[in-house]
Amino acid sequence: MSGARRPSDQADPGGRSDTVAKKQGRSLAALGYTKPQTYEELRAVLSSGTVHFPKRLRQVAIFLWQHPSDVALGTIAQVAEQAGVQPSTLVRFAQIFGFAGFSDFQGLFKDHVKGSWPEGRGRDGQERATAEPNVNLHFLNGMVGASQASLGRIDKGFDIDSFEKMVDLLASADLIYVIGSKRAFPVTTYLSLTLSQQGVRNVLVDNVGSIALDQIGCIGERDAVLAVSFSPYNSITPDLVAVAHERKARIVTITDSTFSPLVKLSDTWLEVVESDFAGFRSLAASLAVGMTLVHGVVARRTA
């Protein structure tokens, strides 16, 4: 898309949306991109690293990246509440990308999710849960639906090339450091346990006693890091991975968007987006991908 006609060259009566965008910050046109015509084009711009957002707009970008079906099917008020911002912030975000307002921008997401079974299935699961009179079954059905949506998203767009590279780097490492905290910690704990059970030497960086930096103190260029991190990325994990990167260790990451600070530090990474229900987020897809990664590493080492 880079180097194509600017949005001001396209049909946009009066150039109003581009003018507003420039008033709000650095516009898409200023970066040499055309106005996105599809959700995939929007993702390409966001993942390019050339658009830098202030805190609230970055929060919107992460939510849009992770929850396209919610954006497509919700009202502006609903999307704003889920993203934790004001509706005006959504409008401002849309205008930066050359759209007159949020409803115009929302069309990209509506086109994207049409006929998307995994996304729709997750929403249907939540609707079934809402109709369940028993509060515990209501929650169980909701979590099952969120897990199904997360797993369906993996089935729909798994990056096998990145996965194979992750397997190669981990299988050739002298020692694997497994790093993750907060919501990612259950995932890394289980991955470390499974690696140990399969005879693969590894260190779980658990930060017990606030000694995480000491736990990676001996990491070197013959070692590798398996990091897991989810938004809002406010844990100690990026700092630990940065230390490993400085010491030239190989780094592979499981994270949930291109906005993760681990992406730029990693040799390769996989995107795994988990759906949530009633404020509780599934870990089904992360565990499934993690177990597959362990299986791949063990198979490569014993081949």
C-alpha positions as CSV (number, residue, x, y, z in Angstrom):
1,M,0.0,0.0,0.0
2,S,2.9,2.4,0.6
3,G,3.5,5.0,-2.0
4,A,-0.1,4.8,-3.4
5,R,-2.4,7.8,-3.8
6,R,-3.1,9.7,-0.7
7,P,-6.7,9.8,0.7
8,S,-7.0,13.4,-0.4
9,D,-6.8,12.2,-4.0
10,Q,-9.8,9.9,-3.6
11,A,-13.5,10.6,-3.5
12,D,-14.0,12.5,-0.1
13,P,-16.3,15.4,-0.4
14,G,-14.6,18.6,0.7
15,G,-11.7,16.6,2.2
16,R,-13.4,17.0,5.6
17,S,-12.3,13.6,7.1
18,D,-8.6,14.1,6.2
19,T,-8.6,17.7,7.5
20,V,-10.1,16.5,10.8
21,A,-7.6,13.7,11.0
22,K,-4.7,16.1,10.6
23,K,-6.0,18.3,13.4
24,Q,-6.2,15.2,15.6
25,G,-2.7,14.0,14.9
26,R,-0.5,12.5,12.2
27,S,-2.9,11.5,9.5
28,L,-2.8,8.3,7.4
29,A,-2.1,10.4,4.3
30,A,0.9,12.0,5.9
31,L,2.5,8.5,6.1
32,G,1.9,7.8,2.4
33,Y,-1.0,5.3,2.7
34,T,-4.3,5.3,1.1
35,K,-7.5,5.1,3.1
36,P,-8.0,1.4,4.1
37,Q,-10.6,-0.3,2.0
38,T,-10.7,-3.6,3.9
39,Y,-10.0,-4.9,7.4
40,E,-6.9,-6.6,6.1
41,E,-5.5,-3.3,4.8
42,L,-6.2,-1.6,8.1
43,R,-4.3,-4.4,9.9
44,A,-1.4,-4.0,7.5
45,V,-1.2,-0.3,8.3
46,L,-1.4,-0.9,12.1
47,S,1.3,-3.6,12.0
48,S,3.6,-1.5,9.9
49,G,4.9,0.4,12.9
50,T,4.7,3.7,11.2
51,V,1.5,4.9,13.0
52,H,2.3,6.0,16.6
53,F,-0.7,6.6,18.9
54,P,-1.1,8.3,22.2
55,K,-2.3,6.1,25.1
56,R,-6.0,6.2,24.5
57,L,-5.8,5.7,20.7
58,R,-3.3,2.9,21.2
59,Q,-5.9,1.3,23.6
60,V,-8.5,1.5,20.8
61,A,-6.1,0.1,18.2
62,I,-5.4,-3.0,20.4
63,F,-9.1,-3.6,21.0
64,L,-9.9,-3.3,17.3
65,W,-7.1,-5.7,16.5
66,Q,-8.3,-8.3,18.9
67,H,-12.1,-8.0,18.7
68,P,-13.2,-7.4,15.1
69,S,-16.6,-9.1,15.6
70,D,-17.4,-6.9,18.6
71,V,-16.5,-3.8,16.6
72,A,-18.6,-5.0,13.6
73,L,-21.7,-5.9,15.6
74,G,-21.8,-3.4,18.4
75,T,-23.0,0.2,18.7
76,I,-20.4,2.9,19.2
77,A,-21.4,3.1,22.9
78,Q,-21.0,-0.6,23.3
79,V,-17.6,-0.7,21.6
80,A,-16.4,2.3,23.5
81,E,-17.4,0.7,26.8
82,Q,-15.7,-2.6,25.9
83,A,-12.5,-0.8,24.8
84,G,-12.5,1.4,28.0
85,V,-12.7,4.7,26.1
86,Q,-15.2,7.5,25.3
87,P,-17.2,7.2,22.0
88,S,-15.5,10.4,20.9
89,T,-12.2,8.6,21.0
90,L,-13.5,6.0,18.5
91,V,-14.6,8.8,16.2
92,R,-11.2,10.4,16.4
93,F,-9.5,7.1,15.7
94,A,-11.6,6.6,12.6
95,Q,-11.0,10.2,11.3
96,I,-7.2,9.7,11.5
97,F,-7.7,6.9,9.0
98,G,-9.6,9.1,6.6
99,F,-13.2,8.1,7.6
100,A,-15.9,10.7,8.3
101,G,-17.0,8.9,11.5
102,F,-17.1,5.6,13.3
103,S,-20.1,4.1,11.4
104,D,-18.2,4.6,8.1
105,F,-15.1,3.0,9.7
106,Q,-17.2,0.2,11.1
107,G,-18.0,-1.0,7.6
108,L,-14.5,-2.5,7.3
109,F,-15.2,-4.8,10.3
110,K,-18.8,-5.7,9.1
111,D,-17.4,-6.9,5.8
112,H,-14.7,-8.9,7.5
113,V,-16.9,-10.9,9.9
114,K,-19.6,-11.7,7.3
115,G,-19.8,-15.5,7.2
116,S,-17.1,-15.9,9.9
117,W,-18.2,-18.9,11.8
118,P,-15.8,-18.9,14.7
119,E,-16.5,-15.3,15.5
120,G,-20.2,-15.7,15.2
121,R,-20.1,-18.9,17.2
122,G,-18.5,-17.1,20.1
123,R,-21.3,-14.5,20.1
124,D,-24.0,-17.1,19.7
125,G,-22.5,-18.9,22.7
126,Q,-22.9,-15.7,24.8
127,E,-26.5,-15.2,23.6
128,R,-27.3,-18.8,24.7
129,A,-25.6,-18.1,28.0
130,T,-27.7,-15.0,28.5
131,A,-30.9,-17.1,28.1
132,E,-29.7,-19.7,30.7
133,P,-31.7,-19.1,34.0
134,N,-29.1,-20.8,36.3
135,V,-26.3,-18.3,37.0
136,N,-23.6,-20.9,37.2
137,L,-24.6,-22.6,33.9
138,H,-24.9,-19.1,32.4
139,F,-21.3,-18.4,33.2
140,L,-20.1,-21.9,32.2
141,N,-21.8,-21.6,28.8
142,G,-20.3,-18.2,28.3
143,M,-16.8,-19.4,29.1
144,V,-17.3,-22.4,26.8
145,G,-18.4,-20.0,24.0
146,A,-15.4,-17.7,24.6
147,S,-13.0,-20.8,24.5
148,Q,-14.6,-22.0,21.2
149,A,-14.3,-18.6,19.7
150,S,-10.6,-18.4,20.7
151,L,-9.9,-21.9,19.3
152,G,-11.8,-21.2,16.1
153,R,-9.7,-18.1,15.5
154,I,-6.6,-20.2,15.7
155,D,-8.1,-22.7,13.2
156,K,-8.9,-19.9,10.8
157,G,-5.5,-18.1,10.7
158,F,-2.6,-20.1,12.1
159,D,0.9,-18.8,11.0
160,I,2.6,-22.1,10.4
161,D,5.8,-20.5,9.1
162,S,6.3,-18.5,12.3
163,F,5.4,-21.7,14.3
164,E,8.1,-23.8,12.5
165,K,10.7,-21.1,13.1
166,M,9.8,-21.1,16.8
167,V,10.2,-24.8,17.0
168,D,13.7,-24.6,15.3
169,L,15.0,-21.9,17.6
170,L,13.7,-23.6,20.8
171,A,14.9,-27.1,19.7
172,S,18.4,-25.9,19.1
173,A,18.8,-24.0,22.3
174,D,21.1,-25.2,25.2
175,L,18.6,-23.9,27.8
176,I,15.1,-22.5,27.4
177,Y,13.9,-19.7,29.7
178,V,10.1,-19.6,29.9
179,I,8.9,-16.1,30.8
180,G,5.4,-14.9,31.5
181,S,3.6,-13.1,34.4
182,K,0.1,-12.2,35.5
183,R,-2.5,-13.8,33.2
184,A,0.2,-15.4,31.1
185,F,1.8,-17.2,34.2
186,P,-0.6,-20.2,34.1
187,V,0.4,-20.8,30.5
188,T,4.2,-20.5,31.1
189,T,4.0,-22.6,34.2
190,Y,2.3,-25.5,32.3
191,L,4.7,-25.2,29.4
192,S,7.7,-25.3,31.7
193,L,6.3,-28.4,33.5
194,T,5.6,-30.2,30.2
195,L,9.0,-29.4,28.8
196,S,10.6,-30.8,32.0
197,Q,8.4,-33.9,31.8
198,Q,9.7,-34.5,28.2
199,G,13.3,-34.1,29.2
200,V,13.9,-30.6,27.8
201,R,16.0,-28.4,30.1
202,N,14.3,-25.2,30.9
203,V,14.0,-22.5,33.6
204,L,10.6,-21.1,34.6
205,V,11.2,-17.4,35.4
206,D,8.6,-17.1,38.1
207,N,9.9,-14.0,39.9
208,V,9.3,-15.5,43.3
209,G,10.9,-13.1,45.8
210,S,11.3,-10.5,43.1
211,I,14.4,-12.3,41.7
212,A,13.4,-12.5,38.0
213,L,16.4,-10.5,36.8
214,D,18.7,-12.9,38.8
215,Q,16.9,-15.9,37.3
216,I,17.9,-14.8,33.8
217,G,21.4,-13.6,35.0
218,C,23.2,-16.4,33.2
219,I,21.3,-16.3,29.9
220,G,23.6,-16.3,26.8
221,E,23.5,-16.4,23.0
222,R,23.2,-20.2,23.0
223,D,20.0,-20.0,25.0
224,A,16.4,-19.2,24.0
225,V,13.5,-17.4,25.6
226,L,9.9,-18.5,25.2
227,A,7.8,-15.5,26.3
228,V,4.1,-15.2,26.7
229,S,2.4,-11.8,27.1
230,F,-1.1,-10.4,26.8
231,S,-2.4,-6.8,26.8
232,P,-2.3,-4.5,28.6
233,Y,1.5,-5.4,28.6
234,N,2.1,-3.8,31.9
235,S,4.1,-6.7,33.5
236,I,7.8,-7.3,34.1
237,T,8.0,-9.6,31.0
238,P,9.1,-6.9,28.4
239,D,11.9,-5.8,30.7
240,L,13.2,-9.4,31.1
241,V,12.9,-10.1,27.4
242,A,14.9,-6.8,26.7
243,V,17.7,-8.1,28.9
244,A,17.7,-11.4,27.0
245,H,17.7,-9.6,23.7
246,E,20.8,-7.5,24.8
247,R,22.6,-10.8,25.6
248,K,21.8,-12.1,22.1
249,A,19.6,-15.0,23.2
250,R,17.0,-16.1,20.6
251,I,13.5,-15.0,21.5
252,V,10.2,-16.5,20.5
253,T,6.9,-15.0,21.7
254,I,3.2,-15.8,22.0
255,T,1.3,-12.6,22.3
256,D,-2.0,-11.1,21.2
257,S,-1.3,-8.2,18.9
258,T,1.4,-6.4,16.9
259,F,1.3,-3.7,19.6
260,S,3.0,-5.9,22.1
261,P,6.4,-4.5,23.1
262,L,7.8,-8.1,22.7
263,V,7.2,-8.1,18.9
264,K,10.2,-5.9,18.1
265,L,12.5,-7.9,20.5
266,S,11.5,-11.3,19.1
267,D,13.1,-13.4,16.4
268,T,9.6,-14.6,15.6
269,W,6.2,-14.5,17.2
270,L,2.7,-15.9,17.0
271,E,-0.5,-14.0,17.5
272,V,-3.0,-15.7,19.8
273,V,-6.1,-13.7,20.7
274,E,-8.3,-15.0,23.5
275,S,-12.0,-14.1,23.8
276,D,-13.6,-13.2,27.1
277,F,-16.9,-13.5,28.9
278,A,-18.2,-11.3,31.7
279,G,-14.6,-9.9,32.2
280,F,-13.0,-13.4,32.4
281,R,-10.7,-14.3,29.5
282,S,-10.2,-17.8,28.1
283,L,-6.7,-19.3,27.9
284,A,-7.8,-22.2,25.7
285,A,-6.1,-21.1,22.5
286,S,-2.8,-20.1,24.3
287,L,-2.6,-23.5,26.0
288,A,-3.4,-25.3,22.8
289,V,-0.7,-23.5,20.8
290,G,1.8,-23.8,23.7
291,M,1.3,-27.6,23.9
292,T,1.7,-27.9,20.2
293,L,4.9,-25.9,20.4
294,V,6.2,-28.3,23.2
295,H,5.3,-31.3,21.0
296,G,7.1,-29.8,18.1
297,V,10.3,-29.1,20.1
298,V,10.4,-32.6,21.5
299,A,9.8,-34.2,18.1
300,R,12.6,-32.0,16.5
301,R,15.1,-32.9,19.3
302,T,14.4,-36.6,19.0
303,A,14.3,-36.8,15.2
